[in-house]
Amino acid sequence: MHPDKWPEVRDKIKENFEVLDERREKNEDRKEDLEIIEFNGPIGKMKVEWLSRPKVLGKKTQYSRRIGSQVGVDYVYSEDEVTHTLKVYQWNEAGDSWQAMDPDLFA
């Protein structure tokens, strides 16, 4: 989904459905911004996640050949490019967990 459509989708959810929970989470280590909306939808309890983060340009692995040494991975992020991901979940009563759905079904 194009990032310009997210505010429109968020507003439609708030207008048409009962919002149970709405929150934003930031992960400073991975430079991610996550927006979550839980609501009672037409097929039951649903959750929508909008994830924005810088584009990963590459990763550098730091290691040594010694036994028992630590391995580290440093990611190289873009300064001006951002990726966006939309995830839609439905609450599964039988398993008491969120089950991923295809967001294209709602387009």
A tleap script that builds the chain and sets N, CA, C and O, in Angstrom:
source leaprc.protein.ff14SB
mol = sequence {
  NMET HIE PRO ASP LYS TRP PRO GLU VAL ARG
  ASP LYS ILE LYS GLU ASN PHE GLU VAL LEU
  ASP GLU ARG ARG GLU LYS ASN GLU ASP ARG
  LYS GLU ASP LEU GLU ILE ILE GLU PHE ASN
  GLY PRO ILE GLY LYS MET LYS VAL GLU TRP
  LEU SER ARG PRO LYS VAL LEU GLY LYS LYS
  THR GLN TYR SER ARG ARG ILE GLY SER GLN
  VAL GLY VAL ASP TYR VAL TYR SER GLU ASP
  GLU VAL THR HIE THR LEU LYS VAL TYR GLN
  TRP ASN GLU ALA GLY ASP SER TRP GLN ALA
  MET ASP PRO ASP LEU PHE CALA
}
set mol.1.N position { 0.847 -1.173 0.000 }
set mol.1.CA position { 0.000 0.000 0.000 }
set mol.1.C position { 0.888 1.231 0.000 }
set mol.1.O position { 1.950 1.240 0.622 }
set mol.2.N position { 0.460 2.243 -0.683 }
set mol.2.CA position { 1.199 3.503 -0.742 }
set mol.2.C position { 1.084 4.224 0.603 }
set mol.2.O position { 0.013 4.217 1.210 }
set mol.3.N position { 2.169 4.849 1.081 }
set mol.3.CA position { 2.128 5.495 2.403 }
set mol.3.C position { 1.089 6.609 2.530 }
set mol.3.O position { 0.641 6.908 3.637 }
set mol.4.N position { 0.706 7.217 1.429 }
set mol.4.CA position { -0.294 8.284 1.494 }
set mol.4.C position { -1.692 7.755 1.803 }
set mol.4.O position { -2.550 8.515 2.251 }
set mol.5.N position { -1.934 6.464 1.570 }
set mol.5.CA position { -3.252 5.884 1.823 }
set mol.5.C position { -3.439 5.454 3.272 }
set mol.5.O position { -4.573 5.261 3.711 }
set mol.6.N position { -2.336 5.298 4.032 }
set mol.6.CA position { -2.456 4.816 5.410 }
set mol.6.C position { -3.326 5.716 6.282 }
set mol.6.O position { -4.187 5.192 6.988 }
set mol.7.N position { -3.154 7.045 6.276 }
set mol.7.CA position { -4.052 7.876 7.107 }
set mol.7.C position { -5.525 7.717 6.743 }
set mol.7.O position { -6.392 7.778 7.615 }
set mol.8.N position { -5.807 7.515 5.466 }
set mol.8.CA position { -7.189 7.319 5.022 }
set mol.8.C position { -7.752 5.998 5.561 }
set mol.8.O position { -8.891 5.951 6.027 }
set mol.9.N position { -6.964 4.943 5.497 }
set mol.9.CA position { -7.394 3.639 6.008 }
set mol.9.C position { -7.591 3.703 7.520 }
set mol.9.O position { -8.579 3.187 8.042 }
set mol.10.N position { -6.650 4.338 8.224 }
set mol.10.CA position { -6.738 4.475 9.684 }
set mol.10.C position { -8.009 5.219 10.074 }
set mol.10.O position { -8.700 4.810 11.006 }
set mol.11.N position { -8.327 6.308 9.375 }
set mol.11.CA position { -9.528 7.087 9.678 }
set mol.11.C position { -10.805 6.295 9.398 }
set mol.11.O position { -11.774 6.402 10.150 }
set mol.12.N position { -10.816 5.503 8.325 }
set mol.12.CA position { -11.996 4.683 8.016 }
set mol.12.C position { -12.231 3.625 9.094 }
set mol.12.O position { -13.373 3.349 9.462 }
set mol.13.N position { -11.143 3.035 9.598 }
set mol.13.CA position { -11.289 2.053 10.673 }
set mol.13.C position { -11.889 2.712 11.904 }
set mol.13.O position { -12.786 2.149 12.531 }
set mol.14.N position { -11.404 3.906 12.259 }
set mol.14.CA position { -11.898 4.608 13.443 }
set mol.14.C position { -13.360 5.028 13.293 }
set mol.14.O position { -14.109 5.018 14.270 }
set mol.15.N position { -13.770 5.395 12.080 }
set mol.15.CA position { -15.143 5.839 11.841 }
set mol.15.C position { -16.140 4.686 11.835 }
set mol.15.O position { -17.246 4.820 12.359 }
set mol.16.N position { -15.755 3.552 11.243 }
set mol.16.CA position { -16.708 2.479 10.984 }
set mol.16.C position { -16.718 1.362 12.014 }
set mol.16.O position { -17.667 0.579 12.048 }
set mol.17.N position { -15.690 1.261 12.858 }
set mol.17.CA position { -15.600 0.135 13.775 }
set mol.17.C position { -15.263 0.611 15.181 }
set mol.17.O position { -14.763 1.717 15.384 }
set mol.18.N position { -15.553 -0.256 16.142 }
set mol.18.CA position { -15.224 0.029 17.547 }
set mol.18.C position { -13.738 -0.263 17.774 }
set mol.18.O position { -13.299 -1.407 17.662 }
set mol.19.N position { -12.974 0.777 18.093 }
set mol.19.CA position { -11.536 0.627 18.323 }
set mol.19.C position { -11.314 0.159 19.757 }
set mol.19.O position { -11.751 0.811 20.706 }
set mol.20.N position { -10.629 -0.976 19.908 }
set mol.20.CA position { -10.343 -1.541 21.226 }
set mol.20.C position { -9.036 -1.005 21.802 }
set mol.20.O position { -8.937 -0.747 23.002 }
set mol.21.N position { -8.037 -0.841 20.940 }
set mol.21.CA position { -6.726 -0.382 21.387 }
set mol.21.C position { -6.009 0.275 20.216 }
set mol.21.O position { -6.098 -0.184 19.077 }
set mol.22.N position { -5.301 1.351 20.513 }
set mol.22.CA position { -4.513 2.053 19.498 }
set mol.22.C position { -3.224 2.507 20.160 }
set mol.22.O position { -3.250 3.153 21.207 }
set mol.23.N position { -2.089 2.167 19.542 }
set mol.23.CA position { -0.808 2.532 20.140 }
set mol.23.C position { 0.282 2.649 19.070 }
set mol.23.O position { 0.161 2.139 17.956 }
set mol.24.N position { 1.346 3.344 19.462 }
set mol.24.CA position { 2.537 3.484 18.617 }
set mol.24.C position { 3.723 2.963 19.401 }
set mol.24.O position { 3.849 3.211 20.601 }
set mol.25.N position { 4.589 2.242 18.714 }
set mol.25.CA position { 5.792 1.706 19.336 }
set mol.25.C position { 6.996 2.110 18.494 }
set mol.25.O position { 6.963 2.050 17.264 }
set mol.26.N position { 8.058 2.520 19.177 }
set mol.26.CA position { 9.301 2.884 18.494 }
set mol.26.C position { 10.393 1.938 18.943 }
set mol.26.O position { 10.523 1.641 20.130 }
set mol.27.N position { 11.181 1.465 17.985 }
set mol.27.CA position { 12.349 0.658 18.269 }
set mol.27.C position { 13.559 1.457 17.802 }
set mol.27.O position { 13.846 1.524 16.607 }
set mol.28.N position { 14.259 2.056 18.745 }
set mol.28.CA position { 15.383 2.927 18.404 }
set mol.28.C position { 16.554 2.150 17.819 }
set mol.28.O position { 17.280 2.676 16.976 }
set mol.29.N position { 16.751 0.897 18.257 }
set mol.29.CA position { 17.865 0.106 17.737 }
set mol.29.C position { 17.708 -0.171 16.252 }
set mol.29.O position { 18.666 -0.045 15.488 }
set mol.30.N position { 16.507 -0.547 15.841 }
set mol.30.CA position { 16.258 -0.874 14.438 }
set mol.30.C position { 15.640 0.289 13.674 }
set mol.30.O position { 15.345 0.163 12.486 }
set mol.31.N position { 15.438 1.431 14.352 }
set mol.31.CA position { 14.889 2.652 13.745 }
set mol.31.C position { 13.509 2.409 13.139 }
set mol.31.O position { 13.201 2.914 12.059 }
set mol.32.N position { 12.680 1.634 13.838 }
set mol.32.CA position { 11.350 1.301 13.349 }
set mol.32.C position { 10.285 2.105 14.078 }
set mol.32.O position { 10.443 2.452 15.248 }
set mol.33.N position { 9.208 2.393 13.377 }
set mol.33.CA position { 8.032 3.042 13.939 }
set mol.33.C position { 6.828 2.164 13.602 }
set mol.33.O position { 6.506 1.979 12.428 }
set mol.34.N position { 6.160 1.622 14.626 }
set mol.34.CA position { 5.054 0.695 14.439 }
set mol.34.C position { 3.777 1.309 14.997 }
set mol.34.O position { 3.739 1.754 16.144 }
set mol.35.N position { 2.737 1.330 14.177 }
set mol.35.CA position { 1.430 1.831 14.598 }
set mol.35.C position { 0.444 0.661 14.566 }
set mol.35.O position { 0.302 -0.009 13.543 }
set mol.36.N position { -0.241 0.418 15.701 }
set mol.36.CA position { -1.120 -0.735 15.841 }
set mol.36.C position { -2.524 -0.267 16.205 }
set mol.36.O position { -2.701 0.573 17.087 }
set mol.37.N position { -3.528 -0.824 15.509 }
set mol.37.CA position { -4.930 -0.551 15.820 }
set mol.37.C position { -5.645 -1.898 15.958 }
set mol.37.O position { -5.639 -2.706 15.029 }
set mol.38.N position { -6.260 -2.135 17.120 }
set mol.38.CA position { -7.077 -3.325 17.351 }
set mol.38.C position { -8.533 -2.869 17.377 }
set mol.38.O position { -8.873 -1.874 18.017 }
set mol.39.N position { -9.389 -3.610 16.672 }
set mol.39.CA position { -10.787 -3.200 16.575 }
set mol.39.C position { -11.684 -4.403 16.339 }
set mol.39.O position { -11.216 -5.475 15.957 }
set mol.40.N position { -12.993 -4.213 16.574 }
set mol.40.CA position { -13.997 -5.224 16.255 }
set mol.40.C position { -14.423 -4.995 14.819 }
set mol.40.O position { -15.132 -4.033 14.524 }
set mol.41.N position { -13.996 -5.873 13.926 }
set mol.41.CA position { -14.283 -5.746 12.504 }
set mol.41.C position { -15.472 -6.590 12.092 }
set mol.41.O position { -16.164 -7.162 12.934 }
set mol.42.N position { -15.707 -6.666 10.782 }
set mol.42.CA position { -16.863 -7.425 10.283 }
set mol.42.C position { -16.729 -8.928 10.492 }
set mol.42.O position { -17.734 -9.638 10.458 }
set mol.43.N position { -15.520 -9.432 10.708 }
set mol.43.CA position { -15.321 -10.872 10.915 }
set mol.43.C position { -14.804 -11.170 12.314 }
set mol.43.O position { -14.264 -12.249 12.559 }
set mol.44.N position { -14.965 -10.227 13.231 }
set mol.44.CA position { -14.529 -10.426 14.612 }
set mol.44.C position { -13.395 -9.477 14.978 }
set mol.44.O position { -13.188 -8.449 14.334 }
set mol.45.N position { -12.671 -9.846 16.023 }
set mol.45.CA position { -11.577 -9.007 16.519 }
set mol.45.C position { -10.422 -9.039 15.524 }
set mol.45.O position { -9.972 -10.108 15.110 }
set mol.46.N position { -9.941 -7.834 15.141 }
set mol.46.CA position { -8.887 -7.715 14.139 }
set mol.46.C position { -7.813 -6.751 14.621 }
set mol.46.O position { -8.038 -5.936 15.515 }
set mol.47.N position { -6.634 -6.866 14.004 }
set mol.47.CA position { -5.521 -5.972 14.316 }
set mol.47.C position { -4.835 -5.588 13.018 }
set mol.47.O position { -4.606 -6.433 12.152 }
set mol.48.N position { -4.505 -4.291 12.886 }
set mol.48.CA position { -3.792 -3.774 11.726 }
set mol.48.C position { -2.488 -3.153 12.215 }
set mol.48.O position { -2.488 -2.361 13.158 }
set mol.49.N position { -1.369 -3.515 11.570 }
set mol.49.CA position { -0.060 -2.966 11.919 }
set mol.49.C position { 0.516 -2.238 10.712 }
set mol.49.O position { 0.521 -2.775 9.604 }
set mol.50.N position { 1.003 -1.012 10.924 }
set mol.50.CA position { 1.672 -0.221 9.895 }
set mol.50.C position { 3.106 0.007 10.369 }
set mol.50.O position { 3.341 0.709 11.352 }
set mol.51.N position { 4.064 -0.597 9.654 }
set mol.51.CA position { 5.467 -0.558 10.030 }
set mol.51.C position { 6.239 0.322 9.060 }
set mol.51.O position { 6.201 0.098 7.851 }
set mol.52.N position { 6.942 1.327 9.588 }
set mol.52.CA position { 7.788 2.207 8.789 }
set mol.52.C position { 9.215 2.097 9.307 }
set mol.52.O position { 9.461 2.210 10.508 }
set mol.53.N position { 10.145 1.878 8.394 }
set mol.53.CA position { 11.553 1.786 8.788 }
set mol.53.C position { 12.439 2.162 7.603 }
set mol.53.O position { 12.009 2.078 6.452 }
set mol.54.N position { 13.678 2.577 7.883 }
set mol.54.CA position { 14.584 2.916 6.790 }
set mol.54.C position { 14.941 1.674 5.967 }
set mol.54.O position { 14.982 0.558 6.484 }
set mol.55.N position { 15.192 1.892 4.699 }
set mol.55.CA position { 15.574 0.804 3.816 }
set mol.55.C position { 16.960 0.301 4.202 }
set mol.55.O position { 17.872 1.092 4.446 }
set mol.56.N position { 17.110 -1.022 4.255 }
set mol.56.CA position { 18.406 -1.624 4.573 }
set mol.56.C position { 19.209 -1.711 3.285 }
set mol.56.O position { 18.807 -2.376 2.330 }
set mol.57.N position { 20.355 -1.027 3.271 }
set mol.57.CA position { 21.213 -1.031 2.085 }
set mol.57.C position { 22.199 -2.196 2.092 }
set mol.57.O position { 22.642 -2.648 1.036 }
set mol.58.N position { 22.532 -2.668 3.256 }
set mol.58.CA position { 23.462 -3.784 3.350 }
set mol.58.C position { 23.709 -4.144 4.796 }
set mol.58.O position { 23.212 -3.489 5.712 }
set mol.59.N position { 24.484 -5.193 4.988 }
set mol.59.CA position { 24.842 -5.576 6.347 }
set mol.59.C position { 26.300 -6.027 6.356 }
set mol.59.O position { 26.802 -6.617 5.399 }
set mol.60.N position { 26.949 -5.731 7.460 }
set mol.60.CA position { 28.345 -6.085 7.636 }
set mol.60.C position { 28.438 -7.068 8.790 }
set mol.60.O position { 27.963 -6.789 9.891 }
set mol.61.N position { 29.050 -8.219 8.537 }
set mol.61.CA position { 29.205 -9.240 9.566 }
set mol.61.C position { 30.588 -9.126 10.176 }
set mol.61.O position { 31.594 -9.082 9.468 }
set mol.62.N position { 30.625 -9.080 11.488 }
set mol.62.CA position { 31.893 -9.012 12.207 }
set mol.62.C position { 32.090 -10.329 12.941 }
set mol.62.O position { 31.259 -10.735 13.753 }
set mol.63.N position { 33.206 -10.988 12.641 }
set mol.63.CA position { 33.472 -12.278 13.271 }
set mol.63.C position { 34.971 -12.524 13.292 }
set mol.63.O position { 35.740 -11.796 12.665 }
set mol.64.N position { 35.372 -13.546 14.011 }
set mol.64.CA position { 36.759 -14.010 13.989 }
set mol.64.C position { 36.739 -15.526 13.883 }
set mol.64.O position { 35.704 -16.150 14.116 }
set mol.65.N position { 37.845 -16.111 13.543 }
set mol.65.CA position { 37.894 -17.555 13.338 }
set mol.65.C position { 38.206 -18.325 14.620 }
set mol.65.O position { 38.398 -19.540 14.579 }
set mol.66.N position { 38.258 -17.641 15.735 }
set mol.66.CA position { 38.547 -18.318 16.995 }
set mol.66.C position { 37.320 -19.062 17.504 }
set mol.66.O position { 36.184 -18.641 17.283 }
set mol.67.N position { 37.562 -20.154 18.176 }
set mol.67.CA position { 36.466 -20.944 18.733 }
set mol.67.C position { 35.818 -20.167 19.876 }
set mol.67.O position { 36.506 -19.627 20.743 }
set mol.68.N position { 34.494 -20.119 19.866 }
set mol.68.CA position { 33.756 -19.446 20.925 }
set mol.68.C position { 33.678 -17.939 20.771 }
set mol.68.O position { 33.212 -17.256 21.683 }
set mol.69.N position { 34.116 -17.408 19.656 }
set mol.69.CA position { 34.064 -15.957 19.479 }
set mol.69.C position { 32.641 -15.511 19.129 }
set mol.69.O position { 31.830 -16.309 18.658 }
set mol.70.N position { 32.358 -14.264 19.357 }
set mol.70.CA position { 31.041 -13.685 19.095 }
set mol.70.C position { 30.927 -13.257 17.634 }
set mol.70.O position { 31.916 -12.885 17.002 }
set mol.71.N position { 29.711 -13.316 17.114 }
set mol.71.CA position { 29.427 -12.853 15.766 }
set mol.71.C position { 28.470 -11.682 15.890 }
set mol.71.O position { 27.482 -11.759 16.620 }
set mol.72.N position { 28.756 -10.599 15.180 }
set mol.72.CA position { 27.889 -9.430 15.213 }
set mol.72.C position { 27.517 -9.009 13.800 }
set mol.72.O position { 28.287 -9.205 12.860 }
set mol.73.N position { 26.336 -8.431 13.659 }
set mol.73.CA position { 25.879 -7.952 12.360 }
set mol.73.C position { 25.511 -6.484 12.511 }
set mol.73.O position { 24.700 -6.128 13.366 }
set mol.74.N position { 26.101 -5.637 11.688 }
set mol.74.CA position { 25.777 -4.216 11.647 }
set mol.74.C position { 25.045 -3.930 10.347 }
set mol.74.O position { 25.537 -4.252 9.265 }
set mol.75.N position { 23.857 -3.317 10.455 }
set mol.75.CA position { 23.078 -2.989 9.274 }
set mol.75.C position { 23.390 -1.569 8.819 }
set mol.75.O position { 23.623 -0.681 9.639 }
set mol.76.N position { 23.393 -1.366 7.510 }
set mol.76.CA position { 23.591 -0.052 6.924 }
set mol.76.C position { 22.231 0.411 6.413 }
set mol.76.O position { 21.653 -0.207 5.519 }
set mol.77.N position { 21.717 1.516 6.992 }
set mol.77.CA position { 20.392 2.023 6.650 }
set mol.77.C position { 20.502 3.228 5.729 }
set mol.77.O position { 21.470 3.985 5.791 }
set mol.78.N position { 19.503 3.396 4.879 }
set mol.78.CA position { 19.423 4.550 3.996 }
set mol.78.C position { 19.000 5.772 4.802 }
set mol.78.O position { 18.182 5.666 5.716 }
set mol.79.N position { 19.549 6.911 4.468 }
set mol.79.CA position { 19.209 8.159 5.152 }
set mol.79.C position { 17.898 8.760 4.650 }
set mol.79.O position { 17.220 9.467 5.395 }
set mol.80.N position { 17.533 8.489 3.390 }
set mol.80.CA position { 16.362 9.149 2.813 }
set mol.80.C position { 15.272 8.207 2.312 }
set mol.80.O position { 14.168 8.668 2.024 }
set mol.81.N position { 15.539 6.903 2.195 }
set mol.81.CA position { 14.523 5.965 1.725 }
set mol.81.C position { 13.894 5.224 2.903 }
set mol.81.O position { 14.592 4.782 3.815 }
set mol.82.N position { 12.560 5.094 2.871 }
set mol.82.CA position { 11.820 4.445 3.953 }
set mol.82.C position { 10.922 3.368 3.333 }
set mol.82.O position { 10.320 3.582 2.280 }
set mol.83.N position { 10.838 2.215 3.993 }
set mol.83.CA position { 9.929 1.158 3.551 }
set mol.83.C position { 8.730 1.109 4.497 }
set mol.83.O position { 8.842 1.429 5.680 }
set mol.84.N position { 7.594 0.706 3.959 }
set mol.84.CA position { 6.356 0.614 4.730 }
set mol.84.C position { 5.746 -0.764 4.523 }
set mol.84.O position { 5.761 -1.297 3.413 }
set mol.85.N position { 5.207 -1.337 5.596 }
set mol.85.CA position { 4.588 -2.655 5.536 }
set mol.85.C position { 3.257 -2.622 6.279 }
set mol.85.O position { 3.171 -2.115 7.397 }
set mol.86.N position { 2.225 -3.167 5.649 }
set mol.86.CA position { 0.908 -3.288 6.268 }
set mol.86.C position { 0.661 -4.753 6.569 }
set mol.86.O position { 0.796 -5.603 5.689 }
set mol.87.N position { 0.297 -5.054 7.818 }
set mol.87.CA position { -0.037 -6.415 8.217 }
set mol.87.C position { -1.412 -6.406 8.861 }
set mol.87.O position { -1.727 -5.529 9.666 }
set mol.88.N position { -2.231 -7.393 8.500 }
set mol.88.CA position { -3.589 -7.514 9.025 }
set mol.88.C position { -3.711 -8.867 9.714 }
set mol.88.O position { -3.313 -9.893 9.163 }
set mol.89.N position { -4.269 -8.857 10.931 }
set mol.89.CA position { -4.420 -10.079 11.720 }
set mol.89.C position { -5.872 -10.233 12.160 }
set mol.89.O position { -6.598 -9.256 12.341 }
set mol.90.N position { -6.272 -11.499 12.326 }
set mol.90.CA position { -7.580 -11.827 12.885 }
set mol.90.C position { -7.339 -12.635 14.145 }
set mol.90.O position { -6.449 -13.485 14.181 }
set mol.91.N position { -8.129 -12.374 15.181 }
set mol.91.CA position { -7.990 -13.090 16.446 }
set mol.91.C position { -8.563 -14.489 16.294 }
set mol.91.O position { -9.708 -14.661 15.876 }
set mol.92.N position { -7.757 -15.487 16.637 }
set mol.92.CA position { -8.158 -16.883 16.567 }
set mol.92.C position { -8.567 -17.320 17.974 }
set mol.92.O position { -7.717 -17.490 18.849 }
set mol.93.N position { -9.870 -17.501 18.187 }
set mol.93.CA position { -10.389 -17.867 19.510 }
set mol.93.C position { -9.885 -19.235 19.960 }
set mol.93.O position { -9.600 -19.434 21.141 }
set mol.94.N position { -9.775 -20.172 19.030 }
set mol.94.CA position { -9.376 -21.534 19.384 }
set mol.94.C position { -7.930 -21.574 19.882 }
set mol.94.O position { -7.619 -22.295 20.830 }
set mol.95.N position { -7.061 -20.813 19.252 }
set mol.95.CA position { -5.656 -20.843 19.636 }
set mol.95.C position { -5.235 -19.690 20.522 }
set mol.95.O position { -4.079 -19.625 20.940 }
set mol.96.N position { -6.149 -18.776 20.819 }
set mol.96.CA position { -5.845 -17.573 21.600 }
set mol.96.C position { -4.600 -16.868 21.072 }
set mol.96.O position { -3.670 -16.574 21.823 }
set mol.97.N position { -4.598 -16.602 19.758 }
set mol.97.CA position { -3.458 -15.921 19.139 }
set mol.97.C position { -3.923 -15.167 17.891 }
set mol.97.O position { -5.034 -15.375 17.403 }
set mol.98.N position { -3.067 -14.301 17.393 }
set mol.98.CA position { -3.348 -13.556 16.176 }
set mol.98.C position { -2.936 -14.388 14.970 }
set mol.98.O position { -1.858 -14.981 14.959 }
set mol.99.N position { -3.798 -14.432 13.952 }
set mol.99.CA position { -3.526 -15.167 12.729 }
set mol.99.C position { -3.420 -14.161 11.584 }
set mol.99.O position { -4.318 -13.345 11.380 }
set mol.100.N position { -2.318 -14.226 10.843 }
set mol.100.CA position { -2.077 -13.272 9.741 }
set mol.100.C position { -3.074 -13.488 8.617 }
set mol.100.O position { -3.462 -14.617 8.314 }
set mol.101.N position { -3.485 -12.368 7.995 }
set mol.101.CA position { -4.399 -12.396 6.873 }
set mol.101.C position { -3.741 -11.688 5.699 }
set mol.101.O position { -2.770 -10.954 5.881 }
set mol.102.N position { -4.262 -11.903 4.496 }
set mol.102.CA position { -3.757 -11.232 3.302 }
set mol.102.C position { -4.397 -9.852 3.201 }
set mol.102.O position { -5.615 -9.761 3.044 }
set mol.103.N position { -3.600 -8.751 3.287 }
set mol.103.CA position { -4.198 -7.411 3.233 }
set mol.103.C position { -4.817 -7.072 1.897 }
set mol.103.O position { -5.623 -6.144 1.821 }
set mol.104.N position { -4.466 -7.800 0.818 }
set mol.104.CA position { -5.036 -7.522 -0.495 }
set mol.104.C position { -6.526 -7.883 -0.555 }
set mol.104.O position { -7.242 -7.431 -1.448 }
set mol.105.N position { -6.984 -8.698 0.396 }
set mol.105.CA position { -8.407 -9.040 0.433 }
set mol.105.C position { -9.263 -7.815 0.747 }
set mol.105.O position { -10.444 -7.780 0.400 }
set mol.106.N position { -8.681 -6.821 1.394 }
set mol.106.CA position { -9.445 -5.638 1.825 }
set mol.106.C position { -9.241 -4.447 0.909 }
set mol.106.O position { -9.790 -3.379 1.178 }
set mol.107.N position { -8.483 -4.585 -0.149 }
set mol.107.CA position { -8.193 -3.458 -1.052 }
set mol.107.C position { -9.361 -3.171 -1.960 }
set mol.107.O position { -9.293 -2.257 -2.783 }
savepdb mol mol.pdb
quit
